[in-house]
Amino acid sequence: MKIPYIHIPVVEIPLGKNVKLFMKREDLVHPEISGNKYWKLYFNINKYLAKNPEKPYIITFGGAFSNHIAAVSALGKIAGIPTLGIIRGEELKDKWRENPTLSFARKNGMNLQFVTREEYRHKEKLTEFLQKEFPQALVIPEGGTNDDAVEGVKMMLNDQTKDFDYLCTAVGTGGTVAGITKFCEENQKVIGFKAVSDSSLENRISQLTSRENFSLIDAAFGGYGKINDENIRFINDFKRDYGIPLEPIYTGKMMEKIFEMINKEYFPENSKILCFHTGGLQGIEGANMLLKKQNRNLII
Ligand SMILES: Cc1ncc(COP(=O)(O)O)c(C=O)c1O
């Protein structure tokens, strides 16, 4: 993986309020390995390939609509490395063709192994087993979060990001917010918007970064992966008003929460707020598939 030559734009989201809101469009870093996924995989892959494994092989984990699974499969195809995805939910074994994320992964050549939710819960055991079975393989944890991922997130920070008072990102497994916290300027405050209701996140993030200049805010809106009508309306209005697409699991919920906080005057006057668009737009198709089945409004 190379550092992309494209310049990642930081764009203003004009609000006409007493704070300034900007977005860094990390979603544009790569068409298929998008946003934070690119940077979380960056050192993982480069360090692994630098060891010159004879037969490189990547194994990773994810749910049915996982952005990480989509990204790793695309990376495997581009780099010519075989990939294996351990997918949560045995019931998907006969239904993966209906799922846009899993179909995309298969099209990229990823082998899919479906496991029960119970087996998936014991991922550490599975990882141990797989690493023994395939000693030459790179086994990347769910969501790609590990120390090398945190290191990679450093690349999302540069001169463009230094002058902001607040840095905001969506949180799933915590690697992205940990990287931003670890490598941002000392005076900057980091806010992680939790897409998952997981009380262990705070500790995990503290372990990944040695700093404490972050806070977490619940932005799960009823639970991970749950999408309410207001979430859909917000995403569609945001795209219409600012021309920026958001997906409903992470970035849509984060932006909705930030708007709510700005309206409630959470941020002091004249604050400069930067939120990271962490990509994952491939998830819109899968979300729309479910919404259509429920006869609900779709994400445009
Ligand atoms: C689009 C998007 N944003 C944010 C996140 C959260 O990142 P992390 O798992 O590092 O907390 C994810 C999950 O990887 C994601 O797919």
The ligand as a Tripos MOL2 file, in Angstrom:
@<TRIPOS>MOLECULE
LIG
   16    16     1     0     0
SMALL
NO_CHARGES

@<TRIPOS>ATOM
      1 C1        -17.2690    4.0670    8.2700 C.3       1 LIG1
      2 C2        -16.6780    3.7400    9.5910 C.ar      1 LIG1
      3 N1        -16.4660    4.7410   10.4630 N.ar      1 LIG1
      4 C3        -15.9550    4.5220   11.6730 C.ar      1 LIG1
      5 C4        -15.6140    3.2430   12.0850 C.ar      1 LIG1
      6 C5        -15.0910    3.0510   13.4620 C.3       1 LIG1
      7 O1        -13.7360    2.7900   13.4540 O.3       1 LIG1
      8 P1        -13.0630    2.0160   14.6690 P.3       1 LIG1
      9 O2        -13.4790    0.5710   14.5410 O.co2     1 LIG1
     10 O3        -11.6220    2.2160   14.4730 O.co2     1 LIG1
     11 O4        -13.5820    2.5990   15.9260 O.co2     1 LIG1
     12 C6        -15.8050    2.1740   11.2170 C.ar      1 LIG1
     13 C7        -15.4270    0.8110   11.6070 C.2       1 LIG1
     14 O5        -14.3650    0.3650   11.2560 O.2       1 LIG1
     15 C8        -16.3340    2.4210    9.9440 C.ar      1 LIG1
     16 O6        -16.5330    1.4310    9.0620 O.3       1 LIG1
@<TRIPOS>BOND
     1     1     2 1
     2     2     3 ar
     3     2    15 ar
     4     3     4 ar
     5     4     5 ar
     6     5     6 1
     7     5    12 ar
     8     6     7 1
     9     7     8 1
    10     8     9 2
    11     8    10 1
    12     8    11 1
    13    12    13 1
    14    12    15 ar
    15    13    14 2
    16    15    16 1
@<TRIPOS>SUBSTRUCTURE
     1 LIG1         1 GROUP 0 **** ****
